Amino acid sequence: MENDFSLSDAEKEEKRRYEREYYSKNKEKRREYQREYYNKNKEKKREYFKQYYQENNDKRKEWNKRYWNRRAVKNEK
């Protein structure tokens, strides 16, 4: 019994040709969208990290001071 779901070679080739044509047409649109999306998110990330580091600058300085003090005490022993 033949498999009803299998496509003939001609149909497969037609499908491949259509997919190649479709993707080649839309390739530049997709790339443009990805560039826009990337640049938009790059700005968001930059703003977020700038704000994050400004807010936590004092905490980081305090943590670093404690870390290096503890390390100095360990090394003296």
C-alpha positions in Angstrom: 0.0 0.0 0.0 1.3 3.4 -1.0 1.9 6.1 1.6 -0.7 8.8 0.8 1.4 11.4 2.6 4.5 11.2 0.5 5.0 13.8 -2.2 6.1 13.0 -5.7 9.5 14.2 -6.7 8.0 16.9 -8.9 6.0 18.2 -5.9 9.0 18.1 -3.6 11.1 20.1 -6.2 8.2 22.6 -6.5 8.1 23.0 -2.8 11.8 23.4 -2.5 11.8 26.0 -5.3 9.0 27.9 -3.6 10.8 27.9 -0.2 14.0 29.1 -1.8 12.2 31.9 -3.6 10.3 32.9 -0.5 13.3 33.0 1.8 15.5 34.8 -0.7 12.8 37.5 -1.1 12.4 37.9 2.6 16.1 37.5 3.6 16.8 41.2 3.4 13.6 42.1 5.3 14.6 39.7 8.1 18.1 41.0 8.3 16.8 44.6 8.5 14.4 43.7 11.3 17.1 41.9 13.2 19.4 44.9 12.9 16.7 47.2 14.2 15.8 44.9 17.0 19.5 44.4 18.0 20.2 48.1 17.9 17.1 49.0 19.9 17.9 46.4 22.6 21.6 47.4 22.6 20.5 50.9 23.7 18.1 49.5 26.3 20.9 47.3 27.7 23.3 50.1 27.8 20.9 52.4 29.7 20.0 49.6 32.1 23.6 48.8 33.0 24.6 52.4 33.2 21.7 52.9 35.7 22.5 49.7 37.5 26.2 50.6 38.0 25.4 54.1 39.1 23.0 52.8 41.8 25.3 50.1 43.0 28.6 51.9 42.8 28.8 52.6 46.6 27.8 49.0 47.4 30.5 47.7 45.1 33.1 49.9 46.6 32.2 48.8 50.1 32.2 45.1 49.1 35.6 45.5 47.4 37.0 47.1 50.6 35.7 44.3 52.7 36.9 41.6 50.3 40.4 43.0 50.1 40.6 43.5 53.9 39.5 39.9 54.5 42.0 38.7 51.9 44.8 40.7 53.5 44.0 39.1 56.9 44.0 35.6 55.4 47.4 36.2 53.8 48.9 37.5 57.1 48.1 34.2 58.8 
